[in-house]
Amino acid sequence: MKRHNKTSLFLMELILSILLFSLCSAVCVQLFVSAYRTEQDAQALTWATMLCDSMAAQIKDSKDPDGLRPVCYDSDFLPCENSDDAAWLLTVSPVDEKEARIAVTACPIKDSVSTPLYEIVVAY
C-alpha cells in the first residue's frame, strides 16, 4: 500500500509542475503580445512623425498649402493611389487663416472614429 501512495504523490507533484509551467507560459505569451503591439504602435508613430515633418517642410518651401492634397498610405506606409487599399491618410487643413497656420494630420482610415495618430501645426 505504501508503494501506491508514493506513486500518487509523484503524480500529484508532476501535475502541479505542469500547471505551474502552463501558468508561466501564459504570462510570457501575454508579455510577448504586449511587446509586439507596443513595437507596432511605436513604428506607426515614427512613420507618421516622418511623414508629417516631410509635409511640413514642403509647406514651408512652397508657401502655398492650398495645392497640397491628402495622400493615402498602405499599412506599410507606402504611398498608394487607391483609397480602398489605404490604411493611413495624411491631410493638410487650415487651422487659422489670420495666422496662416496649417495642421498636418496622419490618421488611420479604417477606424470608425478617426483619431489623429500625430499632428503638428506649421506656421509658414
C-alpha positions as CSV (number, residue, x, y, z in Angstrom):
1,M,0.0,0.0,0.0
2,K,2.9,2.4,0.6
3,R,4.1,1.9,-2.9
4,H,0.8,3.1,-4.3
5,N,1.0,6.2,-2.0
6,K,4.4,7.3,-3.4
7,T,3.2,6.9,-6.9
8,S,0.2,9.1,-6.4
9,L,2.4,11.7,-4.6
10,F,4.8,11.7,-7.6
11,L,1.8,12.1,-10.0
12,M,0.4,15.0,-7.9
13,E,3.8,16.7,-8.0
14,L,4.0,16.2,-11.7
15,I,0.6,17.7,-12.3
16,L,1.4,20.7,-10.1
17,S,4.6,21.4,-12.0
18,I,2.8,21.1,-15.4
19,L,0.2,23.6,-14.0
20,L,2.9,26.0,-12.9
21,F,4.6,25.7,-16.2
22,S,1.3,26.4,-18.1
23,L,0.7,29.4,-16.0
24,C,4.2,30.8,-16.5
25,S,4.0,30.2,-20.3
26,A,0.6,32.0,-20.5
27,V,2.1,35.1,-18.7
28,C,5.1,35.0,-21.1
29,V,2.8,34.8,-24.2
30,Q,0.9,37.8,-22.9
31,L,4.1,39.7,-22.4
32,F,5.3,38.9,-26.0
33,V,1.9,40.0,-27.4
34,S,2.1,43.2,-25.5
35,A,5.6,43.9,-26.6
36,Y,4.7,43.3,-30.2
37,R,1.7,45.7,-30.0
38,T,3.9,48.3,-28.4
39,E,6.5,47.9,-31.2
40,Q,3.8,48.2,-33.9
41,D,2.4,51.4,-32.3
42,A,5.9,52.9,-32.0
43,Q,6.7,52.1,-35.6
44,A,3.4,53.7,-36.8
45,L,4.2,56.8,-34.7
46,T,7.7,57.0,-36.1
47,W,6.4,56.8,-39.7
48,A,3.6,59.3,-39.0
49,T,6.2,61.7,-37.5
50,M,8.5,61.5,-40.5
51,L,5.6,61.9,-43.0
52,C,4.2,64.9,-41.1
53,D,7.7,66.5,-40.9
54,S,8.2,66.0,-44.6
55,M,4.8,67.6,-45.4
56,A,5.6,70.5,-43.1
57,A,8.9,71.1,-45.0
58,Q,7.0,71.1,-48.3
59,I,4.6,73.6,-46.9
60,K,7.4,75.9,-45.7
61,D,9.2,75.7,-49.0
62,S,6.2,76.3,-51.3
63,K,4.5,78.8,-49.0
64,D,1.2,77.6,-50.6
65,P,-0.6,74.8,-48.7
66,D,-3.7,75.1,-50.8
67,G,-2.2,73.0,-53.6
68,L,-1.4,70.0,-51.3
69,R,-4.0,67.2,-51.4
70,P,-4.5,64.3,-49.0
71,V,-2.0,61.4,-49.5
72,C,-3.1,57.8,-48.9
73,Y,-0.6,55.2,-47.5
74,D,-1.0,51.5,-47.1
75,S,-0.3,49.5,-43.9
76,D,3.5,49.6,-44.7
77,F,3.4,53.4,-45.1
78,L,4.0,53.2,-48.8
79,P,2.0,55.7,-51.0
80,C,-0.9,54.2,-52.7
81,E,-3.3,55.6,-55.4
82,N,-6.4,53.5,-54.5
83,S,-8.1,54.8,-51.3
84,D,-9.6,51.3,-50.8
85,D,-6.1,49.9,-50.1
86,A,-5.2,52.8,-47.9
87,A,-4.7,52.3,-44.1
88,W,-3.4,55.8,-43.3
89,L,-4.3,59.2,-44.6
90,L,-2.1,62.3,-44.4
91,T,-4.2,65.5,-44.6
92,V,-3.4,69.2,-44.7
93,S,-6.1,71.5,-43.3
94,P,-6.0,75.2,-42.4
95,V,-6.3,76.0,-38.7
96,D,-6.4,79.8,-38.7
97,E,-6.3,82.0,-41.8
98,K,-5.1,85.1,-39.9
99,E,-2.1,83.4,-38.5
100,A,-1.6,81.3,-41.7
101,R,-1.1,78.0,-39.9
102,I,-1.5,74.5,-41.2
103,A,-2.3,71.4,-39.3
104,V,-0.8,68.2,-40.8
105,T,-2.5,65.1,-39.5
106,A,-1.8,61.4,-40.1
107,C,-4.8,59.4,-39.0
108,P,-5.9,55.8,-39.6
109,I,-8.7,55.4,-42.2
110,K,-10.2,52.1,-41.1
111,D,-11.1,53.2,-37.6
112,S,-14.7,54.1,-37.2
113,V,-13.7,57.2,-35.2
114,S,-10.6,58.6,-36.9
115,T,-8.4,60.0,-34.1
116,P,-5.1,61.5,-35.3
117,L,-2.0,59.5,-34.7
118,Y,0.3,62.5,-35.0
119,E,-0.5,66.1,-35.7
120,I,1.6,69.2,-36.0
121,V,0.8,72.9,-36.6
122,V,3.1,74.7,-39.1
123,A,3.4,78.5,-39.5
124,Y,4.7,79.3,-42.9
